[in-house]
Amino acid sequence: MIKKKNYFSDKWYSQLLNQKNQIEKFGIDSNFKWSHDPRQFFISQARYKFVSKVLAGEKKVLEIGAADGFNSRIVSNEVKNLELSDNEEHFRDSYLNYINKKWKKKIFYSRFYKKKIFKKIFCNLYA
């Protein structure tokens, strides 16, 4: 029988609070969605979940318009190498300052991706 982890036990929470790098922070884009329209926040995560299943097993993937990169970790769990790109400098700075080291990927401005070869490229924007 598989023993399920009780995420609400006092012991688990106390361990989490003692490990400061385990508490995740939103970037500016994700924080805006969460604060102003939580439904849009979860819709965005659902889109990334779909893309992660489509790209599962790919070796080299580029995301264009990654914003703060918060949702990109969903895709990074399914692909071997994910690189992020965005034109907006404030999103790049948000990514570099707030993302947990565990999830950090290479991010660059979109004008530099012309020099690289990717098997798959995706853009997960919403209107």
Secondary structure by P-SEA (a helix, b strand, c coil): cbbbbccccaaaaaaaaaccccbbbbcaaaaaaaaccaaaaaaaaaaaaaaaaaaccccbbbbccccccccaaaaaacccbbbbbbccaaaaaaaacccccccccccccccccccccccbbbbbccc
